[in-house]
Amino acid sequence: MDDRELLEAKYTAPSGKEFVFLWEKSFSKNTELKTGVFTFPDRNGAHVQHQGGGAVSFTITCIFNGDNHITRADEFEAALYEKEPAELQHPVYGIFKVIPTGNISRENDLINAVNETHITITFTETITDDPLNLETVTADELEKRFDEFSEAAAADFAENLTIENISEQLQIQSSLETQANLLNDNLSEIAMADRKRNTFADFITSINELKNNIKSLTGKIENTITTGLNIARLALHIMKMPSRIFVDVMEKIKGYTLLIKQITNQFKNDPIGVNNIKNAFLSTRLVLTGAAASVACGAALGIAATSTETANETNTADNEKKTSNTGGGVMSRETAVEIAAQLKELLNVIQDFEDKKIEQNNFIDTNANAHLLLIELVHDSINLILNVSFSLPMRHTIKLDRDRNIIELSAELYKSVDNYYIDKLIMENNFNIDDIEIIPMGREVLYYV
């Protein structure tokens, strides 16, 4: 290292406690490249998008030596469990805001290094308060892209449906009826939570209309295309409605994830007959992609609305009248990022299911347009979530070192004793009447700033 002197190796935990340590003779630094590789079952090659650099990580073996090396190693290991960003002063690469990731590996060599404890850990650099600069869309543009996807998905279903006899008619009607029931079972409770509008009534009406169209589906070409379009549009509309209401976003994710899981389990085995296999695939893909598109777009719009509301709360004196677009609880930066990761995983599950079915049955997939529109919609939704997450509060936890009064605690944590912030503390921590008077020493307190 000729260009600069080595820095002292030091880790500063979120609690502020510092740990100085020795290190092994070599270091490594890994930088992920953000690339998207999109393959199509009926085409060779892949479409690759390069989106810049991703996570930067440093794997270090931290060495504690001397008479109290075990105690210091214990304290260091405990500090790695603290959840907020920490600071790493790396001997070679500089100072970074980091989060410990991966596994903690601890070694005590009782023969060759009796007075040493080695802890190997990977630190990953994290973005903190710098705003992201992702290419993103507005809420209106996202809704427009959802509509474009919906029309492409509905056309793909209706134009490729093939019914040549009464047996095939009954088979596809049975599949669609099962899927309609799964839509009702998994999404009706979410729709019911919207008490300010008539979402639930509209939901039930649309379910009944969907089932009536399924019953009227026949093998006549004109009927197949017209009724197929109606069925697809109604199914997509049914999936869209609950995704747009203001309820807890994580509960939405759970509902749609369960729907996707049940659909993939229900239709993992193919029916008998070429047309029956193809029709079952078309109806299943319609519901799977519609569910992913709906929940991705709905989650992004809900979180974007919450971030706007959070900014307004900061600038208004009438905080007590504010409500949350998340429908309960606090939408934190960490939760928003977790939701973005879950949406990407849902897309992967659906793509894996489709690819397996297409390969297994030697389909010639003509759904490239709807497929690309779905990928763009989910990625745009994720980018919007990540962009707005930096205007959301971060989750913090402190452990009280003495008995505290809720008013003084609110003043310390939120820099305010307004009823709005005191109520936030009470709700976020489920304080009871005794806690409101005196919060005991040792209690962990959650807050968002």
C-alpha positions in Angstrom: 0.0 0.0 0.0 2.2 2.8 -1.3 -0.5 5.5 -2.0 -1.8 5.9 1.5 -1.3 4.7 5.1 -3.5 2.0 6.5 -6.4 3.1 8.7 -7.1 1.7 12.1 -9.7 -1.1 11.8 -12.8 0.0 13.7 -16.5 -0.9 13.8 -18.9 1.6 15.3 -22.2 -0.1 16.2 -25.6 1.6 15.8 -25.6 2.0 19.6 -22.4 4.0 19.3 -20.1 1.4 20.9 -16.7 1.2 19.1 -14.7 -1.9 18.5 -11.0 -1.7 17.4 -9.7 -5.0 16.1 -6.7 -6.6 14.3 -7.1 -8.3 10.9 -5.7 -11.1 8.8 -3.1 -10.3 6.1 -5.4 -9.9 3.1 -8.7 -8.2 2.3 -11.4 -8.6 -0.3 -13.9 -6.2 -1.8 -16.9 -7.5 -3.9 -19.1 -5.3 -6.1 -22.2 -6.8 -7.7 -23.2 -5.7 -11.2 -26.9 -5.1 -11.5 -27.9 -6.8 -14.7 -31.3 -8.2 -15.8 -31.3 -11.3 -18.0 -34.6 -12.0 -19.7 -35.1 -15.3 -21.6 -38.0 -16.4 -23.8 -39.0 -20.0 -24.1 -39.4 -19.9 -27.9 -36.2 -17.9 -28.7 -32.5 -18.6 -28.4 -30.4 -16.1 -26.5 -31.3 -13.5 -23.9 -32.1 -9.8 -23.6 -29.7 -8.3 -21.0 -30.0 -5.0 -19.4 -27.1 -3.4 -17.5 -28.3 -1.2 -14.7 -25.0 -0.2 -13.0 -23.3 -1.2 -9.8 -25.1 -3.0 -7.0 -24.1 -3.9 -3.4 -20.5 -3.4 -2.3 -19.3 -5.8 0.4 -16.2 -6.4 2.5 -15.4 -9.8 4.1 -13.1 -9.3 7.1 -11.7 -11.7 9.7 -11.7 -9.5 12.9 -9.2 -10.6 15.5 -9.5 -9.8 19.2 -6.5 -10.8 21.3 -5.3 -10.4 24.9 -6.6 -11.4 28.3 -10.2 -10.2 27.7 -10.4 -11.2 24.0 -13.4 -13.5 24.6 -15.4 -10.8 26.4 -14.6 -8.2 23.7 -15.5 -10.7 21.0 -18.8 -11.5 22.7 -19.7 -7.8 22.8 -18.7 -7.4 19.1 -20.8 -10.4 18.1 -23.8 -9.0 20.1 -23.3 -5.6 18.3 -23.6 -7.3 14.9 -27.2 -8.1 15.8 -28.1 -4.4 16.1 -30.5 -3.6 13.2 -29.6 0.0 12.1 -26.7 1.1 9.9 -23.3 1.0 11.5 -19.9 2.5 10.5 -16.9 0.5 9.3 -13.5 2.1 9.1 -11.8 -0.3 6.7 -7.9 -0.3 6.9 -7.6 -0.3 3.1 -10.9 0.9 1.5 -12.0 3.7 3.8 -15.1 4.6 5.9 -18.5 3.3 5.0 -22.0 3.0 6.3 -22.7 -0.7 6.5 -25.0 -3.5 7.5 -23.6 -6.9 8.6 -24.8 -9.5 6.2 -24.5 -13.3 5.6 -23.2 -15.5 8.4 -21.1 -14.8 11.5 -18.2 -17.3 11.7 -16.4 -17.4 15.0 -13.2 -19.4 15.7 -11.2 -20.0 18.8 -8.0 -22.0 18.1 -6.9 -23.4 21.4 -3.5 -24.7 20.1 -2.1 -22.1 17.6 -3.9 -18.9 18.8 -4.7 -19.4 22.5 -5.3 -15.8 23.3 -7.2 -14.9 20.2 -10.8 -14.9 18.9 -11.4 -14.7 15.2 -14.8 -13.5 13.9 -15.4 -13.5 10.1 -18.2 -11.3 8.9 -19.3 -9.6 5.6 -20.1 -5.9 5.8 -22.3 -4.6 3.0 -22.4 -0.9 2.3 -25.9 0.6 2.6 -27.4 3.8 1.2 -28.6 5.9 4.1 -29.9 9.4 3.5 -28.8 10.1 -0.1 -31.8 10.0 -2.4 -31.9 7.3 -5.0 -31.9 8.3 -8.7 -33.8 5.5 -10.3 -35.6 5.9 -13.5 -39.2 5.8 -12.3 -42.7 6.6 -13.4 -45.5 8.7 -11.8 -48.6 7.1 -10.3 -50.7 8.0 -13.4 -48.1 6.4 -15.7 -48.0 3.3 -13.6 -51.7 2.9 -13.8 -51.5 3.4 -17.6 -48.9 0.7 -17.8 -51.1 -1.6 -15.8 -54.0 -1.0 -18.2 -51.7 -1.7 -21.2 -50.6 -5.0 -19.6 -54.2 -5.9 -18.8 -55.4 -5.5 -22.4 -52.4 -7.5 -23.7 -53.0 -10.3 -21.2 -56.8 -10.4 -21.9 -56.2 -10.5 -25.7 -53.6 -13.3 -25.3 -56.1 -15.4 -23.3 -59.1 -14.9 -25.6 -57.3 -15.2 -28.9 -55.5 -18.4 -28.0 -58.3 -20.2 -26.2 -59.3 -23.3 -28.2 -62.6 -25.2 -27.6 -63.4 -27.9 -30.2 -66.0 -30.0 -28.3 -68.2 -30.1 -25.3 -65.6 -32.0 -23.3 -63.1 -29.2 -23.7 -65.7 -26.6 -23.0 -66.6 -28.3 -19.6 -62.9 -28.7 -18.8 -62.0 -25.0 -19.2 -65.2 -23.9 -17.5 -64.2 -26.1 -14.5 -60.7 -24.6 -14.4 -62.0 -21.0 -14.6 -64.7 -21.7 -12.0 -62.0 -23.0 -9.6 -59.8 -20.0 -10.2 -62.8 -17.6 -9.7 -63.4 -19.3 -6.3 -59.7 -18.9 -5.4 -59.9 -15.2 -6.3 -63.0 -14.8 -4.0 -61.4 -16.9 -1.1 -58.1 -15.0 -1.1 -59.0 -11.4 -2.0 -62.5 -10.8 -0.5 -61.2 -10.1 3.0 -58.9 -7.4 1.6 -61.8 -5.9 -0.4 -64.0 -6.0 2.7 -61.5 -3.8 4.6 -62.4 -0.8 2.5 -65.3 0.7 4.5 -65.3 4.1 3.0 -66.1 3.0 -0.6 -68.2 0.2 -2.1 -65.2 -1.9 -3.0 -66.6 -5.1 -1.4 -70.0 -4.7 -3.1 -68.3 -4.1 -6.5 -66.0 -7.1 -5.8 -68.9 -9.5 -5.2 -70.8 -8.2 -8.2 -67.8 -8.7 -10.4 -67.3 -12.2 -9.1 -70.9 -13.1 -9.9 -70.6 -11.5 -13.3 -67.3 -13.5 -13.9 -69.0 -16.8 -13.0 -72.0 -16.0 -15.4 -69.6 -15.4 -18.3 -67.8 -18.6 -17.5 -71.1 -20.5 -17.8 -71.8 -18.9 -21.1 -68.4 -19.8 -22.7 -68.9 -22.1 -25.7 -66.8 -23.4 -28.6 -68.1 -21.0 -31.2 -65.3 -18.8 -32.4 -67.2 -15.5 -32.0 -68.4 -16.6 -28.5 -64.9 -17.8 -27.5 -63.2 -14.5 -28.3 -65.9 -12.2 -27.0 -66.7 -14.1 -23.9 -63.0 -14.9 -23.4 -62.2 -11.2 -23.4 -65.0 -10.5 -20.9 -63.8 -13.3 -18.6 -60.2 -12.0 -18.7 -61.1 -8.4 -18.2 -63.4 -9.2 -15.3 -60.7 -11.5 -13.6 -58.1 -8.7 -14.0 -60.5 -6.1 -12.7 -61.3 -8.3 -9.7 -57.6 -8.7 -8.9 -57.0 -5.0 -9.3 -59.7 -3.8 -6.9 -58.3 -5.0 -3.6 -54.8 -4.0 -4.5 -55.8 -0.3 -4.7 -57.5 0.1 -1.3 -55.7 1.6 1.7 -55.0 -1.4 3.9 -51.8 -2.7 5.4 -49.5 -3.3 2.4 -47.9 -6.3 4.0 -51.4 -7.9 4.4 -52.0 -7.3 0.7 -48.8 -9.0 -0.2 -49.8 -12.0 2.0 -53.2 -12.3 0.3 -51.8 -12.2 -3.2 -48.9 -14.5 -2.4 -51.3 -17.1 -1.0 -53.4 -16.7 -4.1 -50.4 -17.3 -6.4 -49.3 -20.3 -4.2 -52.7 -21.9 -4.4 -53.0 -21.4 -8.1 -49.6 -22.9 -8.8 -50.4 -25.9 -6.6 -53.9 -26.4 -8.0 -52.7 -26.5 -11.6 -49.3 -28.1 -11.3 -50.7 -31.2 -12.9 -51.8 -31.0 -16.5 -55.3 -32.3 -17.7 -55.5 -34.8 -20.5 -55.6 -33.6 -24.1 -53.6 -31.0 -26.0 -56.3 -28.3 -26.0 -57.1 -28.9 -22.4 -53.4 -28.5 -21.4 -53.1 -25.3 -23.5 -56.4 -23.8 -22.1 -55.5 -24.6 -18.5 -52.1 -22.9 -19.0 -53.7 -19.8 -20.5 -56.2 -19.4 -17.7 -53.6 -20.1 -15.0 -51.2 -17.6 -16.5 -53.9 -15.0 -16.7 -54.5 -15.2 -13.0 -50.8 -15.5 -12.0 -49.6 -12.6 -14.0 -52.7 -10.5 -13.1 -52.1 -11.1 -9.4 -48.4 -10.1 -9.7 -49.2 -7.0 -11.8 -52.1 -5.9 -9.4 -50.2 -6.3 -6.1 -47.0 -4.7 -7.5 -48.8 -1.7 -8.9 -51.1 -1.4 -5.8 -48.2 -1.7 -3.4 -46.1 0.9 -5.2 -49.0 3.4 -5.4 -49.9 2.9 -1.7 -46.3 3.4 -0.6 -45.9 6.4 -2.8 -49.1 7.9 -1.3 -47.7 7.2 2.2 -44.4 8.9 1.4 -46.3 12.0 0.3 -48.4 11.9 3.5 -45.3 11.5 5.6 -43.8 14.7 4.0 -47.1 16.5 4.7 -47.0 15.4 8.3 -43.6 17.0 8.7 -44.9 20.3 7.5 -48.4 20.6 9.0 -49.3 21.7 12.5 -52.5 19.6 12.5 -50.8 16.3 12.7 -53.4 14.7 14.9 -55.9 14.6 12.0 -53.5 12.7 9.7 -54.2 9.1 8.7 -52.0 6.5 7.1 -52.5 5.2 3.6 -50.9 2.0 4.7 -54.1 1.2 6.6 -52.5 0.6 9.9 -49.0 0.6 11.4 -46.1 2.6 10.2 -44.6 2.3 6.7 -40.8 2.4 7.3 -37.9 2.5 4.9 -37.0 -1.0 5.8 -40.5 -2.3 5.2 -40.7 -0.7 1.8 -37.4 -2.3 0.7 -38.6 -5.6 2.0 -41.8 -5.3 0.0 -39.8 -4.5 -3.1 -37.8 -7.7 -2.6 -41.0 -9.7 -2.1 -42.5 -8.4 -5.4 -39.4 -9.4 -7.3 -39.6 -12.9 -5.7 -43.3 -13.2 -6.8 -42.3 -12.3 -10.4 -39.6 -15.0 -10.3 -42.1 -17.6 -9.0 -44.5 -16.9 -11.8 -41.8 -16.9 -14.5 -40.4 -20.2 -13.2 -43.9 -21.8 -13.3 -44.5 -20.5 -16.9 -41.1 -21.6 -18.2 -41.6 -25.1 -16.7 -45.0 -25.5 -18.3 -43.9 -24.2 -21.7 -40.8 -26.5 -21.7 -42.8 -29.5 -20.4 -45.5 -29.2 -23.1 -43.5 -27.9 -26.0 -45.6 -24.7 -26.4 -44.8 -22.1 -28.9 -45.3 -19.1 -26.6 -46.9 -16.1 -28.4 -47.2 -14.0 -25.3 -44.0 -11.9 -25.7 -45.8 -8.6 -25.5 -47.8 -9.3 -22.3 -44.7 -10.9 -20.8 -42.5 -7.9 -21.4 -45.2 -5.5 -20.2 -45.5 -7.5 -17.0 -41.7 -7.4 -16.4 -41.7 -3.6 -17.1 -44.7 -3.0 -14.8 -43.2 -5.0 -11.9 -39.7 -3.4 -12.3 -41.3 0.1 -12.5 -43.3 -0.6 -9.4 -40.2 -1.7 -7.5 -38.2 1.4 -8.7 -41.0 3.7 -7.5 -41.0 2.0 -4.1 -37.2 2.3 -3.7 -37.3 5.9 -4.9 -39.9 7.0 -2.4 -38.6 4.9 0.4 -36.0 7.6 1.2 -38.8 9.9 2.3 -40.1 7.3 4.8 -38.9 7.1 8.4 -36.3 4.6 9.5 -37.2 2.1 12.2 -35.2 2.5 15.5 -35.1 0.6 18.7 -33.7 1.7 22.0 -33.4 -0.1 25.4 -34.2 2.2 28.3 -31.4 2.5 30.8 -33.7 4.0 33.4 -37.4 4.4 34.1 -38.9 7.0 31.8 -42.0 9.2 31.4 -43.7 9.0 28.1 -43.7 12.8 27.7 -40.0 13.2 28.2 -39.4 10.2 26.0 -41.4 11.7 23.2 -39.5 15.0 23.5 -36.2 13.0 23.2 -37.1 10.8 20.3 -39.4 12.9 18.3 -38.3 16.4 19.5 -41.9 17.1 20.3 -44.6 16.5 23.0 -47.5 17.0 20.7 -50.3 14.5 21.3 -49.7 13.1 17.8 -46.2 11.9 18.7 -47.2 10.7 22.1 -50.1 8.7 20.5 -47.6 7.3 18.0 -45.3 6.0 20.8 -48.3 4.4 22.5 -49.6 2.7 19.4 -46.2 1.6 18.0 -45.2 0.0 21.4 -48.7 -1.2 22.6 -48.2 0.7 25.9 -50.8 0.1 28.6 -52.0 2.5 31.2 -49.2 1.7 33.6 -46.6 2.2 30.8 -48.0 5.6 30.0 -47.3 6.7 33.5 -43.8 5.1 33.9 -42.0 3.0 31.2 -39.7 0.7 33.1 -36.0 0.4 32.7 -34.9 -2.4 30.3 -38.0 -2.0 28.1 -37.3 -1.8 24.4 -39.0 1.1 22.7 -39.7 1.3 18.9 -39.8 4.6 17.1 -39.6 5.9 13.5 -37.8 9.0 12.4 
